Amino acid sequence: MLYPFIRKFFFSLDAETAHGIGMKGIDLLTVPGLGCTMARSVTPCPVEVMGLKFPNPVGLAAGLDKNGDHIDGLAALGFGFIEIGTITPRPQDGNPRPRLFRIPEAQGIINRMGFNNAGVDKLLENVRAAEFPKKGGILGINIGKNATTPIEKAADDYLICLDKVYNDASYITVNISSPNTKNLRELQKDEALDDLLAQLKARQEALAQQHGKYVPMALKIAPDLDDTQIAAIADALRRHRMDGVIATNTTLSREGVEGLPNASETGGLSGAPVFKKSTEVLKKLSTALAGELPIIGVGGIMGGEDAAEKIRAGASLVQFYSGFIYRGPELVSEVADTLAFVMKKKS
């Protein structure tokens, strides 16, 4: 009940400044007794996906905690899994500020952050200092490429990150769908995708032998795909025996926010306006994959029923980010409650 008042304060600030303050506040949830002031208990709903046992199917999407600075505070909110990143081999500043914009009239957010992060080595320091992974919490690490790395050398960056994070991740997400790194989405195209997945899969198998454990790998795709592209990606995922797919990232479309303040800003649009487009891609992908690998549904989840629709469309797990900004910690328990009911009914 506190969050609407807190949000009013945050929304009076620049979005990126508010984000920084808010994340420091989340760290206070690790202080004994403070967690219960912001978070309700979460309904257990165990589910096994990608060979991992999740306590509930509700995840935090990548982007909120890029460097893994706030893992334990976020874990106190009851997420079944947390995904950090996107991380790159070398630290980078990202795009110039301002680069994060709210569209409250539509419950949307536009960002053109540009993979701003402190680099993979700093992220690993933070992961190794956190209690959540040590206690068996499921931590996804989302990897990308540096902006200065030519697109034809992109695989090198992904392989560097894969090598470094492999032993510390519960699963690894390969992000080729951010609209804010020049030419990155070119990697979703047939030959480029085939080449990238072949290299990543070969390295994953070598790392599994080296470390004596298999860490699953998922691909994160864009919502701005036509039916032919969705079918081609599904075919590539099967052919390269990927472990999962995350559908979807932000959209370049401005459908649903036309004419609203900040709607003309460049970058990827997330939140409620992307829900329909993202869910349609998820549904088509689910049909094309025919259950051969699991889908994590993300994009526009603002309440429990939105999450339930992702599950009905073919997702095994869900994630959100923008919904968390608009709804706060209560969204975690609401989605968990709804999905516990939906999945029980489904079984």
C-alpha positions as CSV (number, residue, x, y, z in Angstrom):
1,M,0.0,0.0,0.0
2,L,3.0,2.3,0.5
3,Y,4.1,2.1,-3.2
4,P,1.6,4.5,-4.8
5,F,3.0,7.3,-2.5
6,I,6.6,6.3,-3.2
7,R,5.9,6.2,-6.9
8,K,4.5,9.8,-6.8
9,F,7.8,11.0,-5.4
10,F,9.8,8.9,-7.9
11,F,7.8,10.1,-10.9
12,S,8.5,13.7,-10.0
13,L,12.2,13.0,-10.7
14,D,14.1,12.3,-13.9
15,A,13.5,8.6,-14.7
16,E,17.1,7.5,-14.5
17,T,17.8,9.4,-11.3
18,A,14.7,7.9,-9.7
19,H,15.8,4.4,-10.8
20,G,19.1,4.9,-9.0
21,I,17.5,6.0,-5.8
22,G,14.8,3.3,-6.0
23,M,17.4,0.5,-6.4
24,K,19.3,1.8,-3.3
25,G,16.0,1.7,-1.4
26,I,15.5,-1.9,-2.5
27,D,18.8,-2.8,-0.9
28,L,17.2,-1.9,2.5
29,L,14.9,-4.9,2.1
30,T,17.8,-7.1,3.2
31,V,17.7,-5.4,6.7
32,P,15.8,-7.8,9.0
33,G,12.2,-6.7,9.5
34,L,12.1,-4.2,6.6
35,G,11.3,-6.6,3.8
36,C,7.7,-7.1,5.1
37,T,7.0,-3.4,4.8
38,M,7.2,-3.5,1.0
39,A,6.5,-7.1,0.0
40,R,3.8,-9.7,0.7
41,S,4.4,-13.4,1.0
42,V,4.5,-15.1,-2.3
43,T,2.4,-18.2,-3.1
44,P,4.7,-21.2,-3.8
45,C,4.2,-22.7,-7.3
46,P,7.2,-24.9,-8.1
47,V,7.9,-25.4,-11.8
48,E,10.7,-27.2,-13.6
49,V,11.9,-25.4,-16.8
50,M,15.3,-25.8,-18.7
51,G,16.2,-28.5,-16.1
52,L,16.0,-25.9,-13.3
53,K,13.5,-26.0,-10.4
54,F,11.9,-22.6,-9.9
55,P,10.0,-21.9,-6.6
56,N,7.5,-19.9,-8.6
57,P,7.3,-18.9,-12.3
58,V,7.6,-15.1,-11.6
59,G,10.9,-13.5,-12.7
60,L,12.5,-10.1,-12.9
61,A,13.5,-9.2,-16.5
62,A,17.0,-8.1,-17.4
63,G,17.7,-4.3,-17.4
64,L,16.5,-3.3,-13.9
65,D,19.8,-4.5,-12.3
66,K,22.4,-4.3,-15.0
67,N,25.4,-5.0,-12.8
68,G,24.0,-7.3,-10.2
69,D,24.3,-4.6,-7.6
70,H,21.0,-5.3,-5.9
71,I,20.4,-9.1,-6.1
72,D,19.6,-9.8,-2.5
73,G,17.2,-6.8,-2.1
74,L,15.3,-7.9,-5.2
75,A,15.3,-11.5,-4.0
76,A,13.5,-10.3,-0.8
77,L,10.5,-9.4,-2.9
78,G,9.7,-13.0,-3.6
79,F,10.8,-13.4,-7.3
80,G,11.1,-17.0,-8.4
81,F,14.2,-16.0,-10.4
82,I,16.1,-12.9,-11.2
83,E,17.9,-12.0,-14.4
84,I,20.7,-9.4,-14.4
85,G,22.5,-7.6,-17.2
86,T,22.7,-7.0,-20.1
87,I,26.4,-7.3,-19.5
88,T,29.3,-6.7,-22.0
89,P,32.9,-7.8,-22.0
90,R,34.2,-4.2,-21.3
91,P,32.6,-1.5,-19.3
92,Q,30.7,1.1,-21.3
93,D,28.7,4.3,-20.6
94,G,25.8,3.6,-23.0
95,N,24.0,6.4,-24.8
96,P,24.0,10.0,-23.6
97,R,21.4,11.0,-21.0
98,P,18.5,11.6,-20.9
99,R,17.8,8.0,-22.2
100,L,14.9,6.8,-20.1
101,F,11.4,8.2,-20.5
102,R,8.1,7.4,-18.8
103,I,4.7,7.5,-20.6
104,P,2.4,7.3,-17.6
105,E,-0.8,7.9,-19.6
106,A,-0.2,4.5,-21.3
107,Q,1.9,2.8,-18.5
108,G,4.8,2.7,-20.9
109,I,8.5,3.3,-20.8
110,I,10.9,4.2,-23.6
111,N,14.6,3.5,-23.1
112,R,17.7,3.9,-25.2
113,M,20.2,3.0,-22.5
114,G,22.6,1.3,-24.9
115,F,23.9,-1.6,-22.6
116,N,25.4,0.8,-20.0
117,N,27.2,-1.4,-17.6
118,A,30.4,-1.8,-15.5
119,G,31.6,-4.8,-17.5
120,V,31.4,-8.6,-16.9
121,D,34.2,-8.7,-14.3
122,K,32.4,-6.2,-12.0
123,L,29.1,-8.1,-12.4
124,L,30.8,-11.3,-11.3
125,E,32.2,-9.6,-8.2
126,N,28.7,-8.6,-7.3
127,V,27.2,-12.1,-8.0
128,R,29.9,-13.8,-5.8
129,A,29.2,-11.3,-3.0
130,A,25.4,-12.0,-3.1
131,E,23.6,-14.5,-0.8
132,F,20.8,-15.3,-3.2
133,P,22.8,-17.6,-5.5
134,K,24.6,-19.2,-2.6
135,K,21.2,-20.2,-1.2
136,G,20.2,-21.8,-4.4
137,G,18.3,-18.9,-5.9
138,I,18.0,-19.0,-9.7
139,L,20.0,-16.2,-11.3
140,G,20.0,-15.6,-15.0
141,I,22.8,-13.6,-16.6
142,N,22.0,-11.7,-19.8
143,I,25.0,-11.2,-22.2
144,G,25.5,-8.8,-25.1
145,K,28.2,-7.1,-27.2
146,N,30.1,-3.9,-26.7
147,A,28.9,-1.0,-28.9
148,T,32.4,-0.6,-30.4
149,T,32.7,-4.2,-31.4
150,P,31.9,-4.5,-35.2
151,I,28.8,-6.6,-35.9
152,E,30.8,-9.2,-37.8
153,K,32.9,-9.8,-34.6
154,A,29.8,-9.9,-32.3
155,A,30.2,-13.6,-31.6
156,D,33.6,-12.9,-30.0
157,D,31.9,-10.7,-27.3
158,Y,29.2,-13.2,-26.6
159,L,31.8,-16.0,-26.3
160,I,33.9,-13.9,-23.8
161,C,30.9,-13.3,-21.7
162,L,29.7,-16.9,-21.9
163,D,33.2,-18.1,-20.8
164,K,33.2,-15.7,-17.8
165,V,29.7,-16.1,-16.5
166,Y,29.2,-19.8,-17.1
167,N,30.1,-21.1,-13.7
168,D,28.2,-18.3,-11.8
169,A,24.9,-18.4,-13.7
170,S,21.8,-20.6,-13.3
171,Y,21.1,-19.9,-16.9
172,I,22.5,-17.5,-19.6
173,T,20.4,-15.3,-21.9
174,V,21.8,-14.2,-25.2
175,N,20.5,-10.8,-26.0
176,I,20.4,-10.1,-29.8
177,S,17.2,-8.0,-29.7
178,S,17.9,-4.7,-28.0
179,P,17.1,-1.9,-30.4
180,N,19.6,0.4,-28.8
181,T,22.9,-1.1,-30.0
182,K,23.6,-0.4,-33.7
183,N,22.9,-3.3,-36.0
184,L,22.4,-5.7,-33.1
185,R,19.1,-7.0,-34.4
186,E,20.8,-8.0,-37.6
187,L,22.0,-11.1,-35.6
188,Q,18.4,-12.3,-35.6
189,K,18.6,-12.9,-39.4
190,D,19.1,-16.4,-40.8
191,E,22.8,-16.8,-41.6
192,A,24.0,-14.5,-38.8
193,L,21.8,-16.3,-36.3
194,D,22.9,-19.7,-37.5
195,D,26.5,-18.8,-37.2
196,L,26.1,-17.2,-33.7
197,L,24.1,-20.1,-32.3
198,A,26.5,-22.7,-33.7
199,Q,29.5,-21.0,-32.0
200,L,27.6,-20.5,-28.7
201,K,26.3,-24.0,-28.6
202,A,29.8,-25.5,-29.2
203,R,31.3,-23.4,-26.5
204,Q,28.5,-24.3,-24.1
205,E,29.2,-28.0,-24.6
206,A,32.9,-27.4,-24.0
207,L,32.2,-25.4,-20.8
208,A,29.8,-28.1,-19.5
209,Q,32.7,-30.6,-19.7
210,Q,35.2,-28.2,-18.2
211,H,33.0,-27.3,-15.2
212,G,31.2,-30.6,-14.8
213,K,27.8,-29.0,-15.0
214,Y,25.4,-28.0,-17.8
215,V,24.1,-24.4,-17.7
216,P,21.1,-23.8,-19.9
217,M,21.2,-21.0,-22.5
218,A,18.2,-19.0,-23.8
219,L,17.9,-16.5,-26.7
220,K,16.0,-13.2,-26.2
221,I,14.1,-12.1,-29.3
222,A,12.3,-8.9,-30.5
223,P,8.6,-8.4,-30.8
224,D,9.1,-6.7,-34.2
225,L,9.2,-9.9,-36.2
226,D,6.9,-11.1,-39.0
227,D,5.6,-14.7,-39.3
228,T,8.4,-15.8,-41.6
229,Q,11.1,-14.5,-39.2
230,I,9.4,-16.2,-36.2
231,A,9.3,-19.5,-38.1
232,A,13.0,-19.2,-39.1
233,I,14.0,-18.4,-35.5
234,A,12.0,-21.3,-34.2
235,D,13.7,-23.6,-36.7
236,A,17.2,-22.3,-35.7
237,L,16.4,-22.7,-32.0
238,R,15.5,-26.4,-32.6
239,R,18.4,-27.1,-34.9
240,H,20.9,-25.7,-32.5
241,R,19.3,-27.4,-29.5
242,M,18.9,-24.1,-27.5
243,D,17.4,-24.6,-24.0
244,G,14.9,-21.8,-24.1
245,V,13.7,-18.5,-25.7
246,I,12.6,-15.3,-24.1
247,A,9.8,-13.5,-25.9
248,T,10.1,-10.5,-26.1
249,N,12.3,-7.5,-25.8
250,T,11.1,-3.9,-26.3
251,T,9.5,-2.7,-29.5
252,L,10.3,0.1,-32.0
253,S,6.6,0.5,-32.7
254,R,4.7,3.4,-31.2
255,E,1.3,1.9,-31.4
256,G,-0.8,2.8,-28.4
257,V,1.3,5.8,-27.4
258,E,0.8,8.1,-30.5
259,G,0.8,11.8,-29.6
260,L,1.6,11.3,-25.9
261,P,4.4,13.1,-24.2
262,N,7.8,11.4,-24.7
263,A,6.3,9.0,-27.4
264,S,8.5,10.5,-30.1
265,E,11.7,9.7,-28.2
266,T,13.9,7.1,-29.9
267,G,14.5,3.7,-28.2
268,G,12.6,0.6,-27.3
269,L,9.1,0.9,-25.9
270,S,8.1,-1.4,-23.0
271,G,5.2,-1.7,-20.6
272,A,1.5,-2.0,-21.3
273,P,1.7,-0.8,-25.0
274,V,3.9,-3.8,-26.0
275,F,1.7,-6.5,-24.3
276,K,-0.4,-7.3,-27.4
277,K,2.4,-7.4,-29.9
278,S,4.7,-9.4,-27.5
279,T,2.0,-11.9,-26.7
280,E,1.2,-12.5,-30.4
281,V,4.8,-13.3,-31.1
282,L,4.9,-15.6,-28.1
283,K,1.8,-17.4,-29.3
284,K,3.1,-17.8,-32.9
285,L,6.5,-19.0,-31.5
286,S,4.8,-21.5,-29.3
287,T,3.0,-22.9,-32.2
288,A,6.1,-23.1,-34.4
289,L,8.1,-24.8,-31.6
290,A,5.4,-27.3,-30.7
291,G,6.6,-27.7,-27.2
292,E,10.2,-28.6,-28.2
293,L,11.7,-25.9,-25.9
294,P,10.3,-23.6,-23.2
295,I,9.4,-20.0,-23.6
296,I,9.7,-17.2,-21.0
297,G,7.0,-14.7,-21.6
298,V,7.9,-11.0,-21.1
299,G,6.4,-7.7,-22.3
300,G,3.6,-5.6,-20.9
301,I,2.7,-7.6,-17.8
302,M,1.0,-5.1,-15.5
303,G,-1.2,-7.5,-13.5
304,G,-1.9,-11.1,-12.7
305,E,-4.3,-11.6,-15.7
306,D,-1.6,-10.4,-18.1
307,A,0.8,-13.0,-16.8
308,A,-2.0,-15.7,-17.1
309,E,-2.5,-14.7,-20.7
310,K,1.3,-15.3,-21.4
311,I,1.0,-18.7,-19.9
312,R,-2.1,-19.5,-21.9
313,A,-0.2,-18.3,-25.0
314,G,2.5,-20.9,-24.4
315,A,4.9,-19.5,-21.8
316,S,6.3,-21.7,-19.0
317,L,7.7,-18.7,-17.0
318,V,7.1,-14.9,-17.0
319,Q,9.2,-11.9,-16.4
320,F,8.5,-8.2,-16.0
321,Y,10.3,-4.9,-15.6
322,S,8.1,-1.9,-16.5
323,G,5.2,-3.4,-14.6
324,F,7.4,-3.4,-11.5
325,I,8.0,0.4,-12.0
326,Y,4.3,1.2,-12.3
327,R,2.9,-1.3,-9.8
328,G,5.7,-1.9,-7.3
329,P,6.4,-5.0,-5.2
330,E,2.8,-6.0,-5.0
331,L,2.9,-7.1,-8.6
332,V,5.2,-10.0,-7.7
333,S,2.8,-11.5,-5.2
334,E,-0.3,-10.8,-7.4
335,V,1.3,-12.5,-10.4
336,A,2.4,-15.4,-8.3
337,D,-1.1,-15.8,-6.8
338,T,-2.7,-15.8,-10.2
339,L,-0.3,-18.2,-11.8
340,A,-0.5,-20.6,-8.9
341,F,-4.2,-20.8,-9.5
342,V,-3.9,-21.0,-13.3
343,M,-1.2,-23.7,-13.3
344,K,-3.1,-25.8,-10.7
345,K,-6.2,-25.6,-12.8
346,K,-4.1,-26.5,-15.9
347,S,-2.6,-29.6,-14.3
